[in-house]
């Protein structure tokens, strides 16, 4: 029977065996091999990193090219909606005017009430339109629209420049579309009373320098004319400044004493300028006096001039050698007047001149003087 060694004897025998020895050149080869493997791994990492950088760079360049191409395409592509929705005529940016919707009305007549109302329902202020009446029995044929409301939004909507823009735009549109209308009137009923605007076809065609009916057949020209006009605040103001001279009495204003020692020319109890000699092409210093209640007499003073027969409004106020529309503020009582303001004025030519004064951007009154 054969004896099998136990585990302890086997372990003792293994310990007594000589340890294997690697030759030096074999060790060196192993070390070099391991080092080469490490270098290869590091190199591969670097290569992979560089590859990622290249891929990301190419992706970035491609993205930039696509974005640039999209932007250029967008800029060059014609915007078919720009012609009809390019601008808002009021403080309400939702109150857009779409000319395409007005085209079907371009052969309208004053006698067609549904057509006239249909036009006004497309225009600014449509939500406040209460009544439309037509004058058709005899010339001049007219359209009279009335607006009213009881909300604060209504009062704000028609204030100052916003109301002026709406009136002018709506009147222009009616003269373009309605063949036989000679004049239009808009009344706005506010807490302060009724504010009226009236314009004739002749006035507006002189303002635009063209026959407005012609625009109904050329939509692009129509759009361009309106955009150039209603993006120019000074141009709109010039229409109202010109219009205000239509009712001027060109009789020379009289002189009066504002107090015992001060002589003025103007309208006693309303406005006047200390009476000097008005000389063309020479700067002059003038003192204006005003009378009225505190609500009227506030804000800066604007003076618009027009020489009789010229039909041209002129900047007569001057500030440091530059012609301006608006001067300084009111400075309190003087020489019997409730308020006063000093100013420099320059008249470009001799003749009969009307000087229309605005206070706080509202027409106040005018005087007529002779410039030597």
C-alpha positions in Angstrom: 0.0 0.0 0.0 1.4 3.3 -1.1 1.9 6.2 1.4 0.6 9.7 0.3 2.5 12.6 1.7 0.5 15.1 3.8 0.2 18.8 3.1 2.9 19.8 5.6 5.5 17.6 4.0 4.7 18.9 0.6 5.1 22.5 1.7 8.5 21.7 3.3 9.7 20.2 0.1 8.6 23.2 -2.0 10.5 25.6 0.3 13.6 23.6 -0.1 13.5 23.9 -3.9 15.8 26.5 -5.5 14.1 29.8 -6.6 13.9 30.4 -10.4 16.3 33.0 -11.6 15.7 35.2 -14.7 18.6 36.2 -16.8 19.5 39.9 -16.8 18.8 40.3 -20.6 15.4 38.7 -20.2 14.6 41.1 -17.3 15.7 44.0 -19.5 13.5 42.9 -22.4 10.5 42.6 -20.1 11.1 46.1 -18.7 11.5 47.6 -22.1 8.4 45.8 -23.3 6.4 47.1 -20.4 7.7 50.7 -21.0 6.9 50.5 -24.7 3.4 49.3 -23.8 2.9 52.3 -21.4 4.3 54.7 -24.0 1.9 53.2 -26.6 -1.1 53.6 -24.3 -0.2 57.2 -23.5 0.4 58.0 -27.2 -2.9 56.4 -28.1 -4.6 58.6 -25.4 -3.0 61.7 -26.9 -4.0 60.6 -30.4 -7.6 60.1 -29.2 -7.6 63.5 -27.5 -6.3 65.2 -30.6 -8.8 63.4 -32.7 -11.6 64.6 -30.5 -10.3 68.2 -30.7 -10.3 68.0 -34.5 -13.8 66.5 -34.5 -15.2 69.2 -32.2 -13.4 71.9 -34.2 -14.9 70.7 -37.4 -18.3 70.5 -35.9 -17.9 74.1 -34.6 -16.9 75.3 -38.1 -19.8 73.4 -39.7 -22.3 74.9 -37.2 -21.0 78.4 -37.9 -21.3 77.9 -41.6 -24.8 76.6 -41.3 -25.8 79.5 -39.0 -24.3 82.1 -41.3 -26.0 80.6 -44.3 -29.3 80.7 -42.5 -28.9 84.3 -41.4 -27.9 85.4 -44.9 -30.8 83.5 -46.4 -33.2 85.1 -43.9 -31.9 88.6 -44.7 -32.0 88.2 -48.4 -35.4 86.4 -48.5 -38.3 88.9 -49.2 -40.6 89.3 -46.3 -44.1 89.0 -47.7 -45.7 90.1 -44.5 -43.5 93.2 -44.0 -45.5 95.3 -46.5 -48.7 94.9 -44.6 -47.7 94.5 -41.0 -44.5 96.6 -40.9 -45.6 99.2 -38.4 -48.1 100.2 -35.8 -49.6 103.6 -35.9 -50.5 103.9 -32.3 -49.3 103.2 -28.8 -51.2 100.0 -29.0 -48.7 97.7 -30.8 -51.5 95.3 -31.6 -53.3 98.0 -33.5 -51.7 97.0 -36.9 -52.9 98.2 -40.2 -53.1 95.6 -43.0 -53.4 97.3 -46.4 -54.3 94.1 -48.2 -57.6 94.0 -46.3 -58.3 97.6 -47.5 -57.8 96.8 -51.2 -61.4 95.6 -51.8 -62.6 99.0 -50.8 -60.6 101.0 -53.3 -63.6 101.8 -55.6 -65.9 103.1 -52.8 -68.1 106.1 -52.8 -69.3 108.4 -50.0 -72.9 107.2 -50.5 -71.9 103.6 -49.7 -72.3 103.6 -46.0 -71.3 99.9 -45.5 -68.1 100.5 -47.5 -67.1 103.6 -45.5 -67.8 101.8 -42.2 -66.0 98.8 -43.4 -62.9 100.9 -44.1 -63.0 102.6 -40.6 -63.4 99.2 -39.0 -59.9 98.3 -40.4 -58.2 101.4 -39.1 -56.8 102.6 -35.8 -59.4 103.6 -33.3 -61.9 101.0 -34.6 -62.7 99.7 -31.2 -63.9 103.2 -30.1 -65.9 104.0 -33.3 -69.5 105.0 -32.3 -71.1 106.7 -35.3 -70.5 107.5 -38.9 -72.5 110.1 -40.9 -72.1 110.9 -44.6 -72.7 114.2 -46.4 -74.0 113.3 -49.9 -76.6 115.8 -50.9 -74.2 118.4 -52.3 -70.5 119.1 -52.6 -68.2 119.1 -50.8 -69.0 115.4 -50.0 -67.9 114.5 -46.5 -67.4 111.7 -44.0 -67.9 112.4 -40.3 -66.7 109.7 -37.8 -67.3 110.0 -34.0 -65.3 108.1 -31.4 -66.0 107.9 -27.7 -65.3 105.7 -24.6 -65.4 105.8 -20.9 -62.2 104.0 -20.0 -58.8 105.3 -19.1 -57.4 103.4 -22.1 -59.6 105.5 -24.3 -58.4 108.8 -22.9 -54.7 107.6 -23.2 -55.2 106.3 -26.7 -56.1 109.7 -28.2 -53.5 111.8 -26.3 -51.3 114.3 -28.2 -49.1 112.7 -30.8 -50.9 109.4 -30.9 -54.2 111.0 -31.7 -52.5 113.2 -34.4 -51.0 110.1 -36.1 -54.3 108.3 -36.1 -56.3 111.2 -37.5 -53.8 111.8 -40.3 -53.5 108.2 -41.2 -57.3 107.5 -41.2 -57.9 110.6 -43.3 -55.2 109.7 -45.7 -56.7 106.2 -46.1 -60.2 107.5 -46.8 -58.9 109.9 -49.5 -57.1 107.0 -51.1 -60.0 104.6 -51.1 -63.2 106.7 -51.4 -63.4 108.2 -54.9 -65.6 111.3 -54.3 -64.9 112.3 -50.7 -63.8 116.0 -50.4 -63.4 116.3 -46.7 -63.3 114.2 -43.5 -64.0 115.0 -39.9 -63.2 113.1 -36.8 -64.6 113.9 -33.4 -63.3 112.4 -30.2 -65.4 112.8 -27.1 -63.3 112.9 -24.0 -63.8 114.1 -20.4 -62.2 117.4 -21.4 -64.7 117.9 -24.2 -64.9 117.1 -28.0 -61.6 117.2 -29.9 -62.1 117.6 -33.6 -59.9 117.1 -36.6 -60.8 118.1 -40.1 -58.9 117.8 -43.4 -59.7 118.3 -47.0 -58.5 116.3 -50.0 -56.7 119.4 -51.3 -54.8 119.8 -48.0 -53.6 116.2 -47.9 -52.7 116.1 -51.6 -50.6 119.2 -51.1 -49.0 117.7 -48.1 -48.1 114.4 -49.9 -47.4 116.1 -53.2 -49.5 113.6 -55.2 -53.0 112.5 -56.1 -53.9 110.2 -53.3 -56.4 108.2 -55.5 -53.4 107.0 -57.6 -52.0 105.1 -54.6 -55.1 102.8 -54.5 -53.8 101.1 -57.7 -50.2 100.8 -56.6 -50.0 98.9 -53.3 -46.2 99.0 -52.9 -46.1 102.8 -53.5 -49.0 103.2 -51.1 -47.1 101.3 -48.4 -43.8 103.1 -49.0 -45.5 106.6 -48.8 -47.2 105.7 -45.5 -44.1 104.2 -44.0 -41.9 107.2 -44.9 -44.5 109.6 -43.5 -45.4 107.9 -40.3 -41.9 107.0 -39.3 -41.0 110.8 -39.4 -42.3 112.6 -36.3 -41.2 116.0 -37.6 -43.1 115.5 -40.9 -46.3 114.7 -39.1 -45.9 117.7 -36.9 -45.3 119.9 -40.0 -48.7 118.9 -41.4 -50.5 120.1 -38.3 -48.3 123.2 -38.1 -49.2 124.0 -41.7 -52.9 123.3 -41.1 -53.1 125.6 -38.2 -52.3 128.6 -40.4 -55.4 128.0 -42.5 -57.6 130.0 -40.2 -55.2 132.9 -39.5 -56.4 136.4 -39.8 -53.4 138.2 -41.4 -54.3 141.6 -40.1 -51.4 143.1 -38.1 -51.8 142.6 -34.4 -52.4 145.8 -32.4 -50.1 147.3 -29.6 -51.2 147.5 -26.0 -49.8 148.3 -22.6 -49.3 145.3 -20.3 -48.6 147.7 -17.4 -48.1 151.4 -17.1 -44.6 151.4 -18.7 -44.5 148.3 -20.9 -45.8 148.3 -24.5 -46.4 145.0 -26.3 -47.8 143.9 -29.7 -50.3 141.0 -29.7 -53.6 140.3 -28.1 -54.3 141.9 -24.8 -55.2 139.5 -22.0 -53.8 136.5 -24.0 -50.3 137.0 -25.4 -47.9 139.6 -26.5 -44.2 140.4 -27.2 -42.5 143.6 -26.0 -42.8 145.9 -28.9 -39.5 146.3 -30.8 -38.6 146.7 -34.4 -38.6 143.3 -36.2 -35.7 143.3 -38.7 -35.0 140.5 -41.2 -31.7 138.5 -41.0 -30.8 140.0 -37.7 -30.8 138.2 -34.4 -33.1 139.8 -31.9 -33.8 139.3 -28.2 -37.5 139.3 -27.4 -39.7 138.9 -24.2 -43.1 137.3 -24.5 -45.9 137.7 -22.0 -48.8 135.3 -21.5 -52.2 135.5 -19.7 -54.5 132.7 -18.7 -55.1 130.0 -16.1 -52.5 127.7 -14.6 -53.6 124.7 -16.7 -52.9 126.6 -19.9 -49.7 128.3 -18.9 -47.3 125.5 -18.5 -44.6 123.6 -20.3 -42.0 124.8 -22.8 -42.7 127.5 -25.5 -42.8 126.5 -29.1 -43.1 129.2 -31.8 -43.8 128.4 -35.5 -43.5 131.1 -38.1 -45.0 131.6 -41.5 -44.5 134.4 -43.9 -47.8 135.5 -45.6 -48.2 133.9 -49.0 -45.3 131.5 -48.6 -47.2 128.5 -47.3 -44.0 127.4 -45.6 -43.5 126.9 -41.9 -40.3 128.3 -40.5 -38.2 127.9 -37.4 -37.9 131.5 -36.1 -36.5 130.6 -32.6 -32.8 130.5 -32.4 -30.5 128.9 -29.8 -26.7 129.6 -30.1 -26.9 130.2 -33.8 -29.1 127.2 -34.5 -32.8 127.4 -35.6 -35.0 125.4 -33.3 -38.7 124.8 -32.9 -38.8 124.9 -29.1 -37.5 127.4 -26.6 -37.4 127.5 -22.9 -40.0 127.2 -20.1 -42.3 129.8 -18.7 -40.6 131.8 -15.9 -43.4 133.5 -13.9 -45.1 136.9 -13.8 -43.5 140.1 -15.3 -44.7 143.4 -16.6 -48.3 142.6 -15.8 -48.3 139.2 -17.5 -49.1 136.0 -15.7 -46.1 134.2 -17.3 -43.2 135.2 -19.5 -40.3 133.7 -21.4 -37.3 135.4 -23.1 -36.1 134.1 -26.5 -33.9 134.9 -29.5 -35.6 135.0 -32.9 -34.3 135.4 -36.5 -36.5 136.1 -39.5 -35.0 135.0 -42.8 -36.8 137.6 -44.9 -39.0 140.8 -44.6 -42.7 140.7 -45.0 -45.8 140.0 -42.9 -45.2 137.1 -40.5 -47.6 135.1 -38.3 -46.0 133.7 -35.1 -48.0 130.8 -33.7 -47.3 129.9 -30.1 -47.6 126.5 -28.6 -47.5 125.9 -24.8 -46.8 122.4 -23.6 -47.0 121.2 -27.2 -50.6 122.6 -27.6 -51.6 125.5 -29.9 -52.1 128.6 -27.7 -52.6 131.6 -30.0 -50.8 133.8 -32.5 -49.8 137.3 -33.4 -49.1 138.9 -36.8 -46.2 141.3 -37.2 -44.4 143.2 -39.9 -40.7 142.4 -40.4 -38.6 145.2 -41.9 
